[in-house]
Amino acid sequence: MKNTALFIAKRYLFAKKSTQAINIISAISGIGIMVGTAALIIILSAFNGLETLVLKKYNSFTPELLILPTHGKTFDPRHPGLESLQKSGKLISFSPVLSEKALLWYKDKQIPALVKGYDSGILLNKALDSSIIEGVFILENESGPQALLGAGIQMQLNVNISDAFEPLKIYSPKKSITGNSLNPLSDFIIEDIQVAGVFEIQQDFDQNLIVPLNFARILFEEPVKVSAIELNFKPGVNIVKEKKVLENLLGSAFELRDRMEQNQALYKVLFSEKWMIYLILSFIVVIAIFNIIGSLTMLVIEKLKDISVLSSLGAGKKLIKRIFLYEGLMISMFGCIIGLTIGLIFCLIQQYYGFIKMGEQSLVFNNAYPIAIKWQDFILVFITVAVFSIFASTLASNLSVKKIDKLNQDL
């Protein structure tokens, strides 16, 4: 019976109709589903590409795991668990960080900024190295300590890193301020440092100043403790597993954050935006799918005599309903599969040739519009089209059996 219904549905789909409008409406329905499906795949893949680039930029400054104190602003890094981690051979970099807000002064301009002191381990961060837009990626040379300045700070202070005679001044409040001094500057530790390079990552990070850890210890009067420890693991290491192991090893005195927890707002925005795009475009596809109801309704009206003949020959209502159900599904699935194929071909061409440009090339994005193909998107779109197609085709197929008894009496 299933084969019979499918055979008749195929004949109805490809046979010439007496009313040309049926063919036109069916074609419009299929084309609408095809275009909507292709648009869904292309837009989702483009969003994946943008998401990948944005996260890549964030990850250049965000460690795979960040160790913070549960209470207070600093902690002693001399912990047995941390020492065993350093010797485990799983890490690319183990970077103690001492960070604090300070006032930056250059010529006649000043601005508060976050100053972060790193040891030489940060120089292993190739992604950060690639973010240098001016100068060199170093923290020390024969002249002494060197700083890496965020592009946002450079723009506001108008820092000229080529001017060796005008260093950047950093003001940090002393821990023991008397407040009785006639000279207010005596309550600050003031250190000069030359800027070696300027990095550009993202607006939040571009307001940071990176200095050598020993320089930061003098500036903030902190000889031992650190604010955080940044961990980057070798390829193949399971970050989730390592996080659980470290949590048990370090205890409740420390808090561990992975990249998603360090940038919760960013991940929430990316997640919500992608689903909003999916829902909006899915709504357009659903409208195209429900055009099938119109084409199937007209087909049922045209095939009323065939329906009555089939009924008189012993065909049950289920068989007749199944014929028009298959008819609707074939229209929608043909459109869906062709749309998925077009979307895939378009994405592959854009990936390899990059014929769609983003306009003026920047350091944040490549000139070609980014595309990232994920098979999960294809499954999601196919299931979306299939579910609504079944629903729409079921509604339309019910019309075919409403008046079978009356048609039999008329015949």
C-alpha positions as CSV (number, residue, x, y, z in Angstrom):
1,M,0.0,0.0,0.0
2,K,2.9,2.4,0.8
3,N,4.4,1.7,-2.6
4,T,1.1,2.3,-4.3
5,A,0.6,5.6,-2.6
6,L,4.2,6.7,-3.5
7,F,3.8,5.6,-7.1
8,I,0.6,7.6,-7.6
9,A,2.1,10.6,-5.8
10,K,5.1,10.5,-8.3
11,R,2.7,10.4,-11.2
12,Y,0.7,13.3,-9.8
13,L,3.9,15.3,-9.2
14,F,5.4,15.0,-12.7
15,A,2.2,14.6,-14.7
16,K,0.8,17.6,-16.6
17,K,-2.1,19.2,-14.8
18,S,-5.2,20.5,-16.5
19,T,-4.9,23.7,-14.6
20,Q,-1.5,25.5,-15.2
21,A,-1.9,27.4,-11.9
22,I,-1.3,24.1,-10.0
23,N,2.1,23.7,-11.6
24,I,3.0,27.3,-11.0
25,I,2.0,27.2,-7.3
26,S,3.9,23.9,-6.8
27,A,7.0,25.3,-8.5
28,I,6.8,28.5,-6.4
29,S,6.5,26.4,-3.2
30,G,9.5,24.3,-4.2
31,I,11.6,27.3,-5.2
32,G,10.7,29.1,-2.0
33,I,11.8,26.2,0.1
34,M,15.0,25.9,-2.0
35,V,15.9,29.5,-1.6
36,G,15.0,29.6,2.1
37,T,17.0,26.5,2.8
38,A,20.1,27.7,0.9
39,A,19.8,31.1,2.6
40,L,19.7,29.4,6.0
41,I,22.8,27.4,5.3
42,I,24.7,30.3,3.9
43,I,23.9,32.7,6.7
44,L,24.5,30.2,9.4
45,S,27.9,29.3,7.9
46,A,28.8,33.0,7.5
47,F,27.9,33.5,11.2
48,N,30.0,30.5,12.1
49,G,32.9,32.1,10.2
50,L,32.6,35.4,12.0
51,E,32.2,33.6,15.3
52,T,35.4,31.6,14.7
53,L,37.4,34.8,13.8
54,V,36.1,36.7,16.9
55,L,36.8,33.8,19.2
56,K,40.3,33.4,17.7
57,K,41.0,37.0,18.5
58,Y,39.7,36.7,22.0
59,N,41.6,33.4,22.5
60,S,44.9,35.1,21.6
61,F,44.6,37.0,24.9
62,T,42.5,34.5,26.9
63,P,44.2,31.4,28.4
64,E,42.7,28.0,28.2
65,L,42.4,27.9,32.0
66,L,42.7,30.8,34.4
67,I,43.4,30.3,38.1
68,L,42.1,33.0,40.4
69,P,41.9,33.2,44.2
70,T,38.4,32.5,45.7
71,H,38.9,35.3,48.2
72,G,41.0,38.5,47.9
73,K,42.8,39.9,44.9
74,T,46.2,38.0,45.1
75,F,47.5,34.6,46.2
76,D,50.8,32.8,46.8
77,P,51.7,30.8,43.7
78,R,54.0,28.5,45.7
79,H,51.4,25.7,46.0
80,P,52.3,22.0,45.8
81,G,49.5,21.4,43.3
82,L,50.8,24.2,41.0
83,E,54.3,23.0,41.2
84,S,53.3,19.5,40.2
85,L,51.3,20.9,37.3
86,Q,54.4,22.7,36.0
87,K,56.3,19.5,36.0
88,S,53.5,17.4,34.3
89,G,54.7,18.2,30.8
90,K,51.1,19.0,29.7
91,L,51.6,22.8,29.4
92,I,52.8,25.1,26.7
93,S,52.9,28.0,29.1
94,F,52.5,28.6,32.8
95,S,52.2,32.4,33.2
96,P,51.8,34.1,36.7
97,V,50.1,37.4,36.3
98,L,50.2,40.4,38.6
99,S,47.6,43.0,37.5
100,E,46.3,46.2,39.0
101,K,44.8,49.5,37.9
102,A,47.2,52.4,37.4
103,L,47.5,55.8,35.9
104,L,49.4,56.1,32.6
105,W,50.9,59.5,31.7
106,Y,52.4,60.4,28.4
107,K,53.5,64.0,27.7
108,D,50.4,66.1,28.7
109,K,47.9,63.2,28.6
110,Q,46.9,60.6,31.2
111,I,44.5,57.7,31.3
112,P,43.7,55.0,33.9
113,A,44.4,51.5,32.6
114,L,44.9,47.9,33.7
115,V,48.6,47.1,34.0
116,K,49.4,43.3,33.7
117,G,52.8,42.0,34.7
118,Y,53.8,38.7,32.9
119,D,57.0,36.6,33.0
120,S,58.7,35.6,29.8
121,G,56.2,32.8,29.3
122,I,53.9,35.2,27.5
123,L,56.4,35.4,24.7
124,L,55.3,31.8,23.8
125,N,51.9,33.1,22.8
126,K,52.2,33.2,19.0
127,A,48.6,34.4,18.6
128,L,49.4,37.5,20.7
129,D,52.6,38.0,18.7
130,S,50.6,38.1,15.5
131,S,48.4,40.8,17.0
132,I,51.3,43.3,17.1
133,I,50.6,46.1,14.7
134,E,53.6,48.3,15.5
135,G,56.9,47.6,17.1
136,V,58.2,44.3,18.4
137,F,56.9,41.5,20.7
138,I,59.4,41.7,23.6
139,L,59.3,42.5,27.3
140,E,62.9,43.3,27.8
141,N,66.1,44.2,25.9
142,E,69.5,45.7,26.6
143,S,67.8,49.0,27.6
144,G,65.8,47.4,30.3
145,P,62.1,46.5,30.8
146,Q,59.8,47.1,27.8
147,A,56.0,47.3,27.6
148,L,53.4,46.2,25.1
149,L,50.6,48.7,24.8
150,G,47.0,48.2,23.7
151,A,46.0,50.1,20.6
152,G,43.1,51.8,22.4
153,I,45.5,53.3,24.9
154,Q,48.0,54.4,22.2
155,M,45.2,56.2,20.4
156,Q,44.1,58.1,23.5
157,L,47.6,59.0,24.7
158,N,49.0,59.4,21.2
159,V,52.1,57.4,22.1
160,N,55.0,57.4,19.7
161,I,56.9,54.2,20.4
162,S,59.8,55.4,18.2
163,D,60.6,58.2,20.6
164,A,63.2,56.8,22.9
165,F,63.4,60.1,24.8
166,E,59.8,60.1,26.0
167,P,59.0,57.0,28.0
168,L,55.5,56.1,29.4
169,K,55.1,57.0,33.0
170,I,53.0,54.8,35.3
171,Y,51.6,56.0,38.7
172,S,50.5,53.5,41.3
173,P,49.3,54.4,44.8
174,K,51.6,53.2,47.6
175,K,50.2,50.6,49.9
176,S,50.9,52.8,52.9
177,I,49.7,56.3,52.1
178,T,50.0,58.8,55.0
179,G,48.1,61.6,53.3
180,N,50.0,64.2,55.3
181,S,52.7,64.9,52.7
182,L,53.0,68.3,51.2
183,N,53.8,66.7,47.9
184,P,50.9,64.5,46.7
185,L,53.2,62.6,44.3
186,S,55.1,61.2,47.2
187,D,52.1,58.9,47.8
188,F,52.6,57.3,44.4
189,I,55.2,54.9,43.0
190,I,56.2,56.3,39.7
191,E,58.0,54.2,37.1
192,D,59.1,54.9,33.6
193,I,59.0,52.3,30.8
194,Q,59.6,52.3,27.1
195,V,56.9,50.9,24.8
196,A,58.3,48.2,22.5
197,G,55.1,47.3,20.7
198,V,51.4,48.0,20.2
199,F,48.8,45.1,20.0
200,E,45.3,45.2,18.6
201,I,42.9,42.4,19.6
202,Q,39.5,43.7,20.7
203,Q,38.3,46.8,22.5
204,D,38.3,45.3,26.0
205,F,41.9,44.0,25.7
206,D,43.2,47.1,23.8
207,Q,42.9,49.0,27.1
208,N,45.6,46.9,28.8
209,L,49.3,47.5,29.3
210,I,51.6,44.5,29.5
211,V,54.8,44.8,31.4
212,P,57.5,42.4,32.8
213,L,56.4,40.7,36.0
214,N,59.4,42.0,38.0
215,F,58.6,45.5,36.9
216,A,55.0,45.0,38.1
217,R,56.2,43.7,41.5
218,I,58.1,47.0,42.0
219,L,55.3,49.1,40.8
220,F,52.6,47.4,43.0
221,E,54.9,46.6,45.9
222,E,54.1,42.9,45.7
223,P,57.3,40.7,45.9
224,V,55.7,37.3,46.0
225,K,52.0,37.1,45.3
226,V,50.2,37.1,42.0
227,S,46.7,38.0,40.8
228,A,46.2,35.0,38.5
229,I,47.9,32.2,36.7
230,E,47.2,31.6,33.0
231,L,47.5,28.1,31.6
232,N,47.8,27.0,28.0
233,F,48.0,23.3,27.3
234,K,49.6,21.2,24.6
235,P,47.4,20.0,21.7
236,G,45.4,17.0,22.5
237,V,45.0,17.7,26.2
238,N,41.4,17.4,27.5
239,I,40.8,20.9,29.0
240,V,37.6,19.8,30.8
241,K,39.2,16.8,32.4
242,E,42.3,18.9,33.4
243,K,40.0,21.5,35.0
244,K,38.3,18.9,37.1
245,V,41.6,17.4,38.2
246,L,43.0,20.8,39.1
247,E,39.9,21.7,41.1
248,N,40.3,18.6,43.2
249,L,44.0,19.2,43.5
250,L,43.9,22.9,44.5
251,G,40.8,22.9,46.6
252,S,38.3,25.6,47.4
253,A,40.9,28.3,47.8
254,F,41.2,28.7,44.0
255,E,38.7,29.3,41.2
256,L,39.3,27.9,37.7
257,R,37.7,29.4,34.6
258,D,37.8,28.1,31.1
259,R,37.5,30.4,28.1
260,M,33.8,30.3,28.0
261,E,33.6,31.3,31.7
262,Q,36.2,34.1,31.2
263,N,34.1,35.6,28.3
264,Q,30.5,34.7,29.4
265,A,29.0,37.8,27.9
266,L,30.7,37.2,24.5
267,Y,29.5,33.6,24.3
268,K,26.0,34.5,25.3
269,V,25.8,37.2,22.6
270,L,27.2,34.8,19.9
271,F,24.8,32.1,21.0
272,S,21.7,34.2,21.1
273,E,22.5,36.0,17.8
274,K,22.9,32.8,16.0
275,W,19.6,31.4,17.2
276,M,17.8,34.6,16.4
277,I,19.1,34.4,12.9
278,Y,18.0,30.8,12.7
279,L,14.5,31.6,13.9
280,I,14.0,34.5,11.6
281,L,15.1,32.6,8.5
282,S,13.2,29.5,9.6
283,F,10.0,31.6,9.7
284,I,10.6,32.5,6.0
285,V,11.1,28.9,5.1
286,V,7.9,27.9,7.0
287,I,5.9,30.4,5.0
288,A,7.2,28.9,1.8
289,I,6.4,25.4,3.1
290,F,2.8,26.3,3.9
291,N,2.4,27.3,0.2
292,I,2.2,23.6,-0.3
293,I,-1.2,23.6,1.3
294,G,-2.5,25.8,-1.5
295,S,-1.0,23.7,-4.3
296,L,-2.2,20.4,-2.7
297,T,-5.6,21.8,-2.1
298,M,-5.9,22.7,-5.8
299,L,-4.6,19.3,-6.8
300,V,-7.2,17.6,-4.6
301,I,-9.9,19.5,-6.3
302,E,-8.6,18.6,-9.7
303,K,-8.3,14.9,-8.7
304,L,-11.7,14.5,-7.1
305,K,-12.8,12.1,-9.7
306,D,-9.6,10.0,-9.3
307,I,-10.1,10.0,-5.6
308,S,-13.7,8.6,-5.9
309,V,-12.6,6.0,-8.4
310,L,-9.8,4.8,-6.1
311,S,-12.3,4.7,-3.2
312,S,-14.8,2.7,-5.2
313,L,-12.0,0.2,-6.1
314,G,-11.4,-0.4,-2.5
315,A,-8.7,2.1,-1.6
316,G,-9.1,3.2,2.0
317,K,-8.9,6.7,3.3
318,K,-5.4,6.1,4.7
319,L,-4.1,5.3,1.2
320,I,-5.7,8.4,-0.3
321,K,-4.3,10.6,2.4
322,R,-0.9,9.1,2.0
323,I,-0.9,9.9,-1.7
324,F,-1.2,13.6,-1.1
325,L,1.0,13.5,2.0
326,Y,3.8,12.0,-0.2
327,E,3.1,14.6,-2.8
328,G,3.6,17.4,-0.4
329,L,6.7,15.8,1.1
330,M,8.3,15.3,-2.3
331,I,7.8,19.0,-3.2
332,S,9.3,20.2,0.0
333,M,12.1,17.6,0.2
334,F,13.2,18.2,-3.4
335,G,13.4,22.0,-2.6
336,C,15.2,21.3,0.7
337,I,17.9,18.9,-0.8
338,I,18.5,21.2,-3.7
339,G,18.7,24.2,-1.4
340,L,21.2,22.4,0.9
341,T,23.3,21.5,-2.1
342,I,23.3,25.1,-3.4
343,G,24.2,26.4,0.0
344,L,27.1,23.9,0.4
345,I,28.5,24.8,-3.1
346,F,28.2,28.5,-2.4
347,C,30.0,28.1,1.0
348,L,32.8,26.0,-0.5
349,I,33.3,28.5,-3.3
350,Q,33.5,31.4,-0.8
351,Q,35.9,29.4,1.4
352,Y,38.3,28.7,-1.5
353,Y,38.0,31.8,-3.6
354,G,36.6,34.5,-1.2
355,F,34.8,36.3,-4.0
356,I,32.6,38.2,-1.5
357,K,34.7,40.8,0.3
358,M,34.0,42.6,3.6
359,G,35.2,45.9,2.3
360,E,38.3,47.6,3.6
361,Q,40.7,45.0,5.0
362,S,41.4,45.2,8.7
363,L,43.6,43.6,11.2
364,V,40.6,42.0,12.9
365,F,39.2,40.2,9.9
366,N,40.4,39.0,6.6
367,N,39.3,40.8,3.5
368,A,37.2,37.9,2.3
369,Y,34.0,37.2,4.2
370,P,34.6,34.2,6.5
371,I,32.7,31.0,6.1
372,A,32.8,28.0,8.5
373,I,30.7,24.9,7.4
374,K,29.3,22.8,10.3
375,W,27.4,19.6,9.5
376,Q,25.2,20.2,12.5
377,D,23.6,23.2,10.7
378,F,22.7,20.9,7.7
379,I,21.0,18.4,10.0
380,L,19.2,21.2,11.9
381,V,17.9,22.8,8.7
382,F,16.9,19.5,7.2
383,I,14.9,18.5,10.3
384,T,13.3,21.9,10.5
385,V,12.1,21.6,6.9
386,A,11.0,18.0,7.3
387,V,9.0,18.7,10.5
388,F,7.0,21.6,9.0
389,S,6.6,19.8,5.7
390,I,5.0,16.8,7.4
391,F,2.7,19.1,9.3
392,A,1.7,21.1,6.2
393,S,1.3,18.1,4.0
394,T,-0.8,16.3,6.6
395,L,-3.2,19.3,6.8
396,A,-3.5,19.3,3.0
397,S,-3.9,15.6,2.7
398,N,-6.8,15.6,5.1
399,L,-8.8,17.5,2.5
400,S,-8.6,14.6,0.2
401,V,-10.8,12.3,2.3
402,K,-13.4,14.7,3.7
403,K,-16.0,14.1,1.1
404,I,-15.2,10.6,-0.1
405,D,-18.5,9.2,1.0
406,K,-20.4,12.0,-0.8
407,L,-18.4,11.5,-4.0
408,N,-19.2,7.8,-3.9
409,Q,-22.9,8.5,-3.7
410,D,-22.7,11.0,-6.6
411,L,-21.0,8.4,-8.7
